[in-house]
Amino acid sequence: MRVSVVCPSASNLSWRTHHATATATTTHLRLFAPGARTTRSKANERYPHLAAGAKSYFSHTATQHRDHRDPRKHHLGLGKEISDEYAILREHYACPKYPVVLAHGLLGFAELKLAGSYLPSIRYWRGIQEALTARGVEVITASVPPSGSIEDRAAKLAEDIEAQAQDRSVNIVAHSMGGLDARYMVSQLRPAGVDVKSLVTVATPHHGSAFADYVIDEIGPHYLPRVYGMWERATGWEPAAFAQLTRKYMEHDFNPRTPDAPGVRYFSYGAMIKHKPPLLSPFRLSHRVIHRAEGPNDGMVSVESSKWGTYKGTLLGVNHLDLINWSNRLRYTWQKWMGMPPTFNAIAFYLDITDMLAREKL
């Protein structure tokens, strides 16, 4: 069976979670059938590092897990609240000194062609790359393993930048997990042919995601390797990314060994959904889970987890897909009919980021 990509980044995790959880529940009885133990054993042998990570994750008590970054114990500041600052395009935006690298998130891609030349290609950065280029910004797009480990994704990010930048310095603008790839690349890999001047992260889970915790909790330690195996067979993608997005992994493993790189300027933005997502929203479950554990969030990443370096502010009424211009057109049309024009334009947002980089002489 092949699985087609229907939407990018971490938001896919919401749909996949329902599917994975249902699959794990359905296969629960099968695991007690003859030969089930052998199948599970083989899955553990195929993914030893993932199985070990699951055991480590579940070794903490439920109380410890709930208390980690409990919003009742942490001040949930929104920083600068950005409501309609990016509702419309301005006439002028300054152009940054260095090329801008766009780094995509979990389950993302640079360009996806579903039917060769018969149908238009789908871009992760929907209309954003074209808009930046039209304003004179030199844009480099990277394409990394959709659900691979941060280490593998970072290595591919370095390759893509080195091949396209050709020894020129660059600014990186990253959405979601792409920010973790970039942080690891500049901090740990330090490729000789890549000179990064700044990293701007947009809704990157720097401190992990309660929804990633929820997904792994729901699947359970015994079934996790089996589900990973089904994921890889169905998609052809290595599944290491999911366990690396937990709050425990980010706070106790990734962040301590990934310090900021000297000479790199770090900026970040967060976003939050104002109201409870509607029944059919892909973020209905994830938003509730994250809100209970971490507070305001965009349906995939909390405001608190988005903060790294200089925090530029929180985009209000914006979800994880709005941030890459994959907005729900029916929702926007309904808002206009009701006399409530959209307050966020993703293209205006990224043009303002490049304008900010220009003002910072980057």
N, C-alpha and C positions, 0 to 999 in steps of 0.2 A: 504493500500500500504506500502511495506517495501522498504527502501532505502539501497542499499549496499554501503559499504565504498570502494572507489576506490583509494584513496590516502590520506595520513595523513596530519594533522596539518592545519595551517592557510591557506595553499594554496587551500584547499577544498572550502574555503570561496569564492574564485573567481568564481568557477563553481556554488556554491549555490547561489551566488548573482544574476547571470544571471537568474537562475531558480526562485528565490524569487521575483526578480524585474518583470519578465515576469508574474508570478502568480499574483502579486499585480495588475499589469496593466490589466490582463485578468479579474480579479474579481472586477475591479473598477466599471463596469456597474452593476454588481450583487449587489453591496452594495446599489444601489438605487432601487432595486426590493423590492416587498412586503416582509417584515420580515427581511430585511437586517439589519436594525437598531437594531433589537432585537439580531441578531447574533453577531454584533459588540459589543453590550453591554455585552453579555455573555462572549465574549473573554476578555473584560476588567475586568470583575469580576473574571475570572479564573487566570489572570495574573496581579493582582493589583499593585505589586511592579514594574513589567516591564512597565506597562502603566504609572505609576508615573514617572519612570525614563525617559520615552520618552517625557513626558510633560516638565520635567526639561531640557532635552537636547534641545528641540525645543524652549524653552523660550528665548534663546539667539538670537540676530539678526543675519542675514546672514553675515553682516560685521564683527561682533565680531567673528563669527566662522571662517571666512577666515583669520582674522588677527592672530588667535591663532597659535603660533609657525610658523608664516610665514617665509619661508626661506630667504626672502629679509631682515628680521630683525634679523636673527640669523646666526652666522658663522657656515657653514657646513663643519667642519674639518673632514677629513677621519682618522686622526691619522696615525698610521703606516699602509702603504699600502702593503698588502700581495698579491703578484701576483702569484708566482709559488713555494712558500716555501713548499707547501704540495702537490707537483705534484707526488712525488714518496716516497716510504717507506724507512726509514733509517734502518740500521742494528740493532741499539740499541736504546731502549727507557727505561728510568728509571721507576720503578714501585712505585706508591704512597704508602704512609704509611697506609692510610685508604681506605676502600671500596669506590667504585664510584657508586653513584645512578644516573641512567639515567631517567630524567623526561620529558615526552613527551608533545607536544603542543596541540593546539585546534584540535578537531576531531581525536585525536590520540589514540593509544592503545599500549600495550606492544607486544601482539601477537594476530593475527587474523586468525581464522580457518574458511574458507568459506565452506568447504565440509568435515568436520570431518577429518578422517584419509585418505580420498581418494586423497586429494591434499595437497601439502606442505603448511605449515602455512606461513603467511605474517608477518614480523616483522617491527615495526615502525623504529627501529634503524637497518636498513638493513645491515647486515654483521658486524656492529660496535661492538655489544656485543661480538660476537664470536672472533673478532680480539683482543679486549682488554683482554678477558679471556685467549686466546692463549699466550699472552705476560705476563701472571702472574697477571693481575689486577683482583681483586675480584669485580664483577659487580652485582648490585642490580637493577632490573627494576621495575618501578611502573606503575600502570594502574589506571587512574583517570577518572571520568565522562567526556566523550568526549566534551560536550558543556555546562557542568554545570558551576555554579558560581565559582569564584576564591576561595571563602570560602569553598565550598563543595569539590572542587578539592584538596585544601590544606589539608583538614581533611583526605581525602583518601590517599594522599601522605604520611602523617604522619603515618597512619595505616600500610601502606605497608613497610615503612622504619623500623618502630618499630618491625614488625613481622619478617623481614629478617635480620636486622642488629644485633639484639639480644644484645642490650646495648653497641655496639661498635660505635665509632665515624665514621662519614662518610663525604665524599665530594659529592656535588651534581653538576651534569652537566645537564643543562636544555636547551631544544630547544623551541624557540617561547614562547607561553603562559605558558609553564612549569616553566619558570623563575619567573613569577608572582605568581604562586602557591607556589613555594619554598620561595620566599620573604615573602609572607603572613604567611606561616607556621612558619618560624624562628622568625619573628617579632611579630606576634599576637598570634598564637596558643601556641608556645613554649612547645611542648609536652615533658613530663618528660622523656620518653624513647627514645628521639631522640637528638643526639648531633651532630650538623652540624659544621664542621670546615671551609668549604669553599663552595661558590656557584659560579659556572661558567655559565653564561648565553650566549646563542648563538642566535642572532637575536630575542631577546625578546623585545616586544613593551613596554618598561618601561614608555614611555611617550605617549602611545596610537598610533593608526594608522588612518591616513586620509582615508584609505579605509573602515574602520569600520564606520567612519563618513558618508562616501559616501553611504554605504549600507543602513544605517538608514534614511538618507535624501531621498534616492530614494523610499524607502517603504512608508515613511511618518508617522506622528504621529497617524493618524486615523486607518491605516491598520496594524500597527506594532503588536498589540496584536493578531490580526487575523492570521498574518503570523507566529507568535510564536506558535500559537495553531496548525497550519498545520504542522509546523516543528516537534512538539512533537508527533503528531499523526503519522506522516510518519516515524520518526526515533526511537521514544521511548525515546529520549534524552531531558532533560530539557534545554531550550535555553538561560539561563541567561548570558552566557559568552559573547555573541555578544555585548550587550550594555556596558559591562565593558571594552571593548577594544577601546572605543572612546578616543580621546585626552582629551576631557573635563573631563571625568570620571577619567582617570588616573592622570591628573595634579591637579584636584581640590578635588578629593575624595580619591583615593587609595594611591597615593604617600604621601600626608600629614599625613595620619594615619598609614603608614607602614614604619617607619624608619628602618635603618639598625640595625641589632641585634649585640650587643657587642660580641666580640670574633669570629665573622664570617668574613672571608676574601671574598671580592666580586671582581669578574673579569668578563669582558664581551667582546664579539666579535660582529662585525656587518659584513654585506656583501652587495655587490651591483652588479647589472647587468650592464655591460658596454654599451650594445647597446639596442636599442628598441627591445622588444621581438617579434618574428615572429607572423604571423596572427593566427596560431592555438595554440599558447602558452597559458596556463592557466593564465599566469601573464600579458597578453597584456593590459587588462583594468586596473587591480590593479596597475601595475607599472606606468602607465600614471597618474593615479589619485594621487598616493603618490608622484611621482616626481614633479608634479605641486605644491603640498602643502608643501612637506618636503624636497625634493631634492633626492640625491642618495638613492637607496633602492634595496632590493633583490626580489622585486615583491610582498612582503607582509609587510615588516617592513623596515623603513628607517634607515639609518646609525645613524642619530641623536637620534632616539628613542631607538636604541640598546645599547646606552651608559649607563653604571651603574658601579660604583666602579672603579676599575682600568681597563681602556679600553685598550685591547691588540692589537687592530688594525682592519682594514677592509679588508675582503677577496674580491678581485677584480674578476669580471666575474663569480660570484657564485650566484645562485638563492636559494630561500627558501627551495626547495626540494633537491638541491645538498647537502645541509648542513646535511642531514640525509641519504645520499647515495641513494636517489631515483632519480638519474640523468637520463636524457633522453639518452638511449643507442644509438638511431639512430643519435642523435646530436653528440655524442662522436665518433661514427663510421665515420660519415661524416667529422668531424674535422681531424681524423687520415688520411683519404683518401686525404684530402686537404693539408696534411703536417703540420697540426696544432694539435699536441698531447694535450690532456687535461692538464690543469695547476692546477687542484684541485682533490685531492683524499681524500674523507671524512674520510676514515680509518686512513690515515696518519695524518689528522688534529686532530682527537680525541686521537690518540696515543701521539701526541705532547702535547695535553692538560694534559694528565696523567703524561707525562714527566715533564711538568712545575710544576704540583702539587708536584711531588717528589722533585724537586729542591727547592720548597718553604717549604719542610719538612712537607707536608700535606698528 
